[in-house]
Amino acid sequence: MKKTYVTRMPDKAGAFLVAGRIIARQGGNIVRVNYNKAVDLHTLFIEVSADQKQHEKIAEELSECGYLADKVGESQILMIVLTLPDVSGAVMPVLEVLNSHQVNISYISSQENGTGFQYFKMGLFIENTSEIRALIADISRICEIKILDYEVTDRLLDGTVFYVTFANEMRKILGLNQEETNEVLVQANRMMQLLDEQKKSPLKTFDYIRRFATLVVERRGDAFKAQVSTLRLNDKLTLFSIEPPCRSNTYVIQSEDELLFVDCGFACYRKEMTSLFKELFPGYSTMRKSAFITHGDMDHVGILSEFDVVYMSGGSYDNFALEVAEKNDFREQNPLHEPYCKLSRIISGYKPPALEKCIVVGRREKFSKEEEILAPIGSHFFGGRRFDFFEGKGGHVVGDTVIVCHELKLIFSGDIYVNIKGFSAEQKEFNALAPFLMTGVDTDPKLAKEAREYLLEKYKGYTICPGHGAVKKPEL
């Protein structure tokens, strides 16, 4: 084990030799020394590697010769590297933090490298290791910090280093700025605490978050391979089903030079999705584009700004109004779901839609019959066909909506029904993450189950377009 001795030595030749002989005599190994005569004439930091009994003997002999005023407890040197912009005064906020924690710098080195950043290597003398957690947390809010070398003297220190390492990984995976990195760390910690209370592994939690971010990023650009299928609805209407590797389906009904979208996936895939739209629909840029949404979860509404007008339930509109007002939306008002949702905002780059584009088809009235599992709230026509909107009780999330065209025997279920059996291998891998990280995807599982069973029974013989998974065609 390592321990740092803060020695007070006389300013004369051979003073360090005395200390060195004591340490060597007891079998200790000096691994780091720091002394700055300009700062303090008498103080010398000596970090020694030895076992517990050897340290006891070393401390005893250093005290006997007057080199130790008090026995050193859990003090140690913490070696760190800070990434700071190569501008005047960039290191000052860090120095202020060190000063506020009364931490002494035993070593510092930095040099220009032509990158626009400087890497400050510091050795920090920590007299009280219980302060390390707060110290690192304060520094990590200012800049990227890496821990190079430390001796674990308590569980908190080891945990703090783990958090910092995780934050740096997420920063690199997602290309985050400092503020976003801090928010990821905060929400990851909150999620871990919630899952820890349910006896779920903290390490598994962070691994799932890391996988979530990695899967989203790795499927951008050329790696974005969406499954596309078509279904001829009548002589004028064609349904396109787009299943991306990550998160919800997007449906498009084409009627000559007009397009109707139902849901639209993650915001981070806007470039890939619009490229696909242009490939599928020549003249896409000049076509009128409207959209229906089944609910306000951000994996279903990421690129709503792409469309001219968006039709929705009153509950979904209220959800967006909360987001625009920078308040917790309905999903985030559930403590179990909030950390995952806030992480998803950062990972997917989600921004709420402009409210002026949002048209409320209708609302589920508070006095709706209790037995009305899916209450009718209004209709909208497209391509000469009527689409009826039915708002649920909020089992999946407030505002969850089923959209039905009886003439075409077609239903868009959103996440009230997902076709798990129709998942691709990639979809299975990704869709396993949210239920774990959110402890379940439904706000009220009982109501959600009730709505799903009702939908499958009432609309037998209909083609169901689920929120996730392949289109479910009626059984023959």
Secondary structure, DSSP 4 states (H G I P E B T S, - for coil): -EEEEEEE--SSTTHHHHHHHHHHHTT-EEEEEE--TTT-SSEEEEEEE--HHHHHHHHHHHHHTTS-SS---S-EEEEEEEEEESSTTTTHHHHHHHHHTT-EEEEEE----SSSEEEEEEEEEES-GGGHHHHHHHHHTTSEEEEEE----SHHHHHHHHHHHHHHHHHHHHT--HHHHHHHHHHHHHHHHHHHHTT--HHHHHHHHHHHHHHHHHTSGGG---EEEEEE-SSSEEEEEEE-SSS--EEEEEETTEEEEE----GGGHHHHHHHHHHHSTTGGGSEEEEE-S---TTTSTTGGGSSEEEEEHHHHHHHHHHHTTS--TTTTSTTTHHHHHHHHHHHT--PPPGGGEEEEE---TTS-TT-SSEEEEEEEETTEEEEEEE--SSSSTT-EEEEETTTTEEEEETTS--GGG--HHHHHHHTHHHHHTT-S-SSHHHHHHHHHHHHHHTTTSEEEESSSS-BPPP-
